[in-house]
Amino acid sequence: MPTPALTIEIDRQHHLPIYLQICERFRTAIAAGHLRPGDRVPALRSLATQLNTARGTVELAYTILVDEGYLQMRGAAGTVVSPSLPASVMHSSRAQEVQGAHGSRGTKDAGTPETPRGQSAPRPLPIAVAMSGAPRPLQPGMPALDAFPGKVWNKLVSYRARSGGREMFAYPDPAGYRPLREHIATYLGLSRGVTCVPEQVFVTGGYRATLELVLRSLARPNDSVWFEDPGYLLARGFLAETGVQLVPVPVDSEGIDVERGTLLDAQARFALVTPSHQSPLGHTLSLARRVALLEWAEKASSWIVEDDYDSEFRYLGRPLPALKSLDRRDRVIYCGTFSKVMFPGLRLAYAVVPERAVERVGRVAHSMNAGSPTLLQAAVSDFIEQGHFARHLKRMRALYSERRMLIVHALEESFGERLIVELPPGGIQFAVQFAEGPDGPVDDIAVAGRAREAGLAVLPLSIWYANSRVGRTPRGLVMGFANIADAEDAGRLARTLRACLDI
Ligand SMILES: Cc1ncc(COP(=O)(O)O)c(C=O)c1O
């Protein structure tokens, strides 16, 4: 078919790199029906000239679009819109709904099938809203609140409130309460192989506050950031707001694909990774990739942000040391949180920053007037010092190991072959995938919407992908298992979920 008249415009002030903007324009043109299966698209050179950009930039965009299934390269015959494009990809407006709901920047789930007529598909909620408030069954990332030693905690807090002195009521140290920074440094040395001094530890109000501190301290205008694809939704939304250029880098069973990242953007200033327990897929970053990532960071003078959010819980084999433990060149900023090992309402997390960045981060922390309540930091410090923390972790490892078996068995029983479930090797949440149904891929956004109406807090897996692949974006659910009470509870929840699949 001849090339249809197609005007592509790019915005050089936009936070998206040009190649991603080109991808977006093509996806939108296809979704709107301006480009149809079989249509020839402009040759690399002519589009590059039209956009006044490098040929390599257009080539990169076309490679991504081919990979995603939108385009097909036919050698001398040129590049065409894929003739086998699923009907659901064209004239699709649902993508924007998903995008708007999850604060994702200009990426969309072009592969989401339309909801079959007559099936109700409640609109998705913004993730941060969906995950706040009273905990709900199967909520991803929520630790076992029923098993937290509440009485001990209350005693520690009230002791500090009564006897902690005026320091508890004054402005906090923006870098964190010194005894807590010392405990964190000791704990990381013993349990994660991270060698650091307390001066390198900065206490923050949660992982996004950590990211804010890191970016304000070390990012420059127009910096680009490798982001795992799929990757942690809330961080993606936050980063998009900050205006850095996000470069989605695919993830496979070995973790982030460093080679691909280097091809996409060798000079990215940051790489955000979850090496111990990839969020949401759960894989561990292989040793070869760890070494490759560290080598890349050294060569490009870039920073690796290691998000080690729930590595304390590992059920198969021994816990792996942190990526930071291999970091001879001090390129890794290690990030931990108390959200999983204690409880998320505490809003306490921390970063271990390389020595050469300590002064800068300290200055920025002061200028932000960062700082979390001293009373809570002091109580956590006592919780660790008096041995409650180590005991709690030991108990939770055993408990979560049991609870994950309960949910896996219950899901297998209710869903049979409709769901691909693997025993999670670690963490307190996991991703399951739907097998393709008789009518094609399952609309996981609709299933999660119905589950939400039934009181469950599962999330659709496909929305964790920044660059969805036509007809190939995995459909499934991300769910937590730490709060399953017993086998009966697990069975009831799995049956409720199963009822949301076919209605
Ligand atoms: C991938 C990932 N990183 C970090 C965190 C910790 O975030 P916060 O410290 O804000 O609770 C979470 C919590 O769910 C997470 O899933």
The ligand as an SDF file (V2000), in Angstrom:
LIG
                    3D

 16 16  0  0  0  0  0  0  0  0999 V2000
    9.4300   -1.6240   44.2830 C   0  0  0  0  0  0  0  0  0  0  0  0
    9.2430   -0.8810   45.5750 C   0  0  0  0  0  0  0  0  0  0  0  0
   10.1850   -0.0410   45.9850 N   0  0  0  0  0  0  0  0  0  0  0  0
   10.0790    0.6360   47.1420 C   0  0  0  0  0  0  0  0  0  0  0  0
    8.9800    0.4730   47.9440 C   0  0  0  0  0  0  0  0  0  0  0  0
    8.9400    1.2020   49.2490 C   0  0  0  0  0  0  0  0  0  0  0  0
    8.2630    2.3450   49.1890 O   0  0  0  0  0  0  0  0  0  0  0  0
    8.0030    3.2000   50.5260 P   0  0  0  0  0  0  0  0  0  0  0  0
    9.3070    3.2870   51.2660 O   0  0  0  0  0  0  0  0  0  0  0  0
    7.5860    4.5100   49.9830 O   0  0  0  0  0  0  0  0  0  0  0  0
    6.9330    2.5170   51.2800 O   0  0  0  0  0  0  0  0  0  0  0  0
    7.9510   -0.3710   47.5420 C   0  0  0  0  0  0  0  0  0  0  0  0
    6.7320   -0.5170   48.3460 C   0  0  0  0  0  0  0  0  0  0  0  0
    5.7760   -1.1230   47.9640 O   0  0  0  0  0  0  0  0  0  0  0  0
    8.0920   -1.0810   46.3330 C   0  0  0  0  0  0  0  0  0  0  0  0
    7.1440   -1.9300   45.9020 O   0  0  0  0  0  0  0  0  0  0  0  0
  1  2  1  0
  2  3  1  0
  2 15  2  0
  3  4  2  0
  4  5  1  0
  5  6  1  0
  5 12  2  0
  6  7  1  0
  7  8  1  0
  8  9  2  0
  8 10  1  0
  8 11  1  0
 12 13  1  0
 12 15  1  0
 13 14  2  0
 15 16  1  0
M  END
$$$$
